[in-house]
Amino acid sequence: EADAPKEIPAVKPLETALRNQFNYSERASQTFNNPYRERGTSTEPPPRTNFSATANQWEIFDAYQEDLERQERQKEKQKSRDKDEKKVSSKNSVPEPGQGDEIQRISKPAKIV
């Protein structure tokens, strides 16, 4: 009996439950799943028309040529607008000394006085 190991008494678990000082509860218990509600809307379908056409090489070429001409006309219009704006801005600019008539150089300060 002297060789037999001594039995160690088991540690008793705490009988009092640990209090939660933050009033925390598990997340799974906090979530509330709303019941599924079916919502639907209905609208009138848009009006439809059937369209069918065939395109051959000539029609494609003609459409391409028309588009190129349209783009060139737009570029020309843009260039003419730019020229007109430059003309207007050059007319409104003050002439440099030595250019133009002496009276024109003095006319603006004379109007201010």
C-alpha beads as a LAMMPS data file, in Angstrom:
LAMMPS data file: protein, C-alpha beads

113 atoms
112 bonds

1 atom types
1 bond types

-500.0 500.0 xlo xhi
-500.0 500.0 ylo yhi
-500.0 500.0 zlo zhi

Masses

1 110.0

Atoms # bond

1 1 1 0.000 0.000 0.000
2 1 1 2.910 2.290 0.381
3 1 1 3.644 1.978 -3.362
4 1 1 0.111 2.986 -4.358
5 1 1 -0.142 6.594 -5.541
6 1 1 -2.224 8.908 -3.467
7 1 1 -5.481 10.012 -5.023
8 1 1 -5.697 13.717 -5.613
9 1 1 -9.147 15.066 -4.845
10 1 1 -10.929 16.504 -7.931
11 1 1 -11.370 20.267 -8.069
12 1 1 -14.985 21.229 -7.681
13 1 1 -16.339 23.518 -10.425
14 1 1 -17.681 26.855 -9.311
15 1 1 -21.304 26.457 -8.558
16 1 1 -22.157 30.110 -9.039
17 1 1 -22.646 31.192 -12.636
18 1 1 -20.456 34.021 -13.861
19 1 1 -22.499 37.196 -14.252
20 1 1 -22.182 39.141 -17.472
21 1 1 -21.422 42.708 -16.465
22 1 1 -22.071 44.083 -19.987
23 1 1 -25.500 42.474 -20.428
24 1 1 -24.175 40.728 -23.534
25 1 1 -26.041 37.890 -25.146
26 1 1 -25.052 35.711 -28.043
27 1 1 -25.418 37.240 -31.479
28 1 1 -27.533 34.394 -32.749
29 1 1 -30.075 35.144 -30.091
30 1 1 -30.112 38.863 -30.944
31 1 1 -30.931 38.617 -34.634
32 1 1 -34.534 38.742 -35.654
33 1 1 -35.426 37.336 -39.031
34 1 1 -38.340 39.181 -40.534
35 1 1 -40.827 36.991 -42.325
36 1 1 -40.528 37.047 -46.121
37 1 1 -43.092 39.260 -47.747
38 1 1 -43.742 38.855 -51.403
39 1 1 -44.018 42.144 -53.209
40 1 1 -44.656 42.436 -56.874
41 1 1 -45.384 45.105 -59.401
42 1 1 -46.692 44.827 -62.864
43 1 1 -46.419 47.257 -65.734
44 1 1 -47.654 47.343 -69.242
45 1 1 -45.143 45.909 -71.653
46 1 1 -43.717 48.478 -74.080
47 1 1 -45.141 48.463 -77.587
48 1 1 -43.163 46.347 -80.009
49 1 1 -42.778 46.249 -83.728
50 1 1 -41.036 43.703 -85.853
51 1 1 -38.265 44.914 -88.115
52 1 1 -36.280 42.922 -90.561
53 1 1 -33.889 44.001 -93.278
54 1 1 -30.970 42.705 -95.234
55 1 1 -27.740 44.556 -95.781
56 1 1 -25.453 43.944 -98.683
57 1 1 -22.002 45.273 -99.432
58 1 1 -23.265 48.256 -101.459
59 1 1 -25.566 49.504 -98.688
60 1 1 -22.771 49.235 -96.149
61 1 1 -20.369 51.127 -98.419
62 1 1 -22.925 53.871 -99.103
63 1 1 -23.652 54.276 -95.374
64 1 1 -19.910 54.482 -94.677
65 1 1 -19.425 57.167 -97.343
66 1 1 -22.344 59.219 -95.996
67 1 1 -20.895 59.034 -92.500
68 1 1 -17.477 60.204 -93.728
69 1 1 -19.062 63.151 -95.539
70 1 1 -21.039 64.089 -92.431
71 1 1 -17.875 64.021 -90.297
72 1 1 -16.012 66.206 -92.824
73 1 1 -18.851 68.766 -92.823
74 1 1 -18.717 68.898 -89.024
75 1 1 -14.965 69.499 -89.099
76 1 1 -15.404 72.319 -91.624
77 1 1 -18.103 73.923 -89.459
78 1 1 -15.839 73.683 -86.435
79 1 1 -12.960 75.285 -88.336
80 1 1 -15.178 78.145 -89.525
81 1 1 -16.415 78.707 -85.941
82 1 1 -12.827 78.823 -84.693
83 1 1 -11.906 81.371 -87.398
84 1 1 -14.937 83.515 -86.514
85 1 1 -14.000 83.451 -82.826
86 1 1 -10.422 84.464 -83.663
87 1 1 -11.680 87.367 -85.794
88 1 1 -13.955 88.588 -83.026
89 1 1 -11.223 88.329 -80.416
90 1 1 -8.718 90.130 -82.642
91 1 1 -11.184 92.999 -83.214
92 1 1 -11.677 93.432 -79.476
93 1 1 -7.967 93.424 -78.675
94 1 1 -6.100 96.653 -77.972
95 1 1 -3.799 97.622 -80.849
96 1 1 -0.083 97.609 -80.096
97 1 1 1.748 100.948 -79.945
98 1 1 2.963 102.039 -83.338
99 1 1 0.058 100.406 -85.115
100 1 1 -3.017 102.188 -86.365
101 1 1 -4.058 105.762 -86.057
102 1 1 -2.939 108.027 -83.202
103 1 1 -6.528 109.019 -82.496
104 1 1 -7.580 105.386 -81.943
105 1 1 -4.843 104.931 -79.324
106 1 1 -6.024 107.969 -77.376
107 1 1 -9.757 107.404 -77.795
108 1 1 -10.144 104.792 -75.040
109 1 1 -8.368 106.789 -72.285
110 1 1 -10.262 109.899 -73.433
111 1 1 -13.596 108.080 -72.975
112 1 1 -12.644 107.091 -69.422
113 1 1 -11.831 110.698 -68.455

Bonds

1 1 1 2
2 1 2 3
3 1 3 4
4 1 4 5
5 1 5 6
6 1 6 7
7 1 7 8
8 1 8 9
9 1 9 10
10 1 10 11
11 1 11 12
12 1 12 13
13 1 13 14
14 1 14 15
15 1 15 16
16 1 16 17
17 1 17 18
18 1 18 19
19 1 19 20
20 1 20 21
21 1 21 22
22 1 22 23
23 1 23 24
24 1 24 25
25 1 25 26
26 1 26 27
27 1 27 28
28 1 28 29
29 1 29 30
30 1 30 31
31 1 31 32
32 1 32 33
33 1 33 34
34 1 34 35
35 1 35 36
36 1 36 37
37 1 37 38
38 1 38 39
39 1 39 40
40 1 40 41
41 1 41 42
42 1 42 43
43 1 43 44
44 1 44 45
45 1 45 46
46 1 46 47
47 1 47 48
48 1 48 49
49 1 49 50
50 1 50 51
51 1 51 52
52 1 52 53
53 1 53 54
54 1 54 55
55 1 55 56
56 1 56 57
57 1 57 58
58 1 58 59
59 1 59 60
60 1 60 61
61 1 61 62
62 1 62 63
63 1 63 64
64 1 64 65
65 1 65 66
66 1 66 67
67 1 67 68
68 1 68 69
69 1 69 70
70 1 70 71
71 1 71 72
72 1 72 73
73 1 73 74
74 1 74 75
75 1 75 76
76 1 76 77
77 1 77 78
78 1 78 79
79 1 79 80
80 1 80 81
81 1 81 82
82 1 82 83
83 1 83 84
84 1 84 85
85 1 85 86
86 1 86 87
87 1 87 88
88 1 88 89
89 1 89 90
90 1 90 91
91 1 91 92
92 1 92 93
93 1 93 94
94 1 94 95
95 1 95 96
96 1 96 97
97 1 97 98
98 1 98 99
99 1 99 100
100 1 100 101
101 1 101 102
102 1 102 103
103 1 103 104
104 1 104 105
105 1 105 106
106 1 106 107
107 1 107 108
108 1 108 109
109 1 109 110
110 1 110 111
111 1 111 112
112 1 112 113
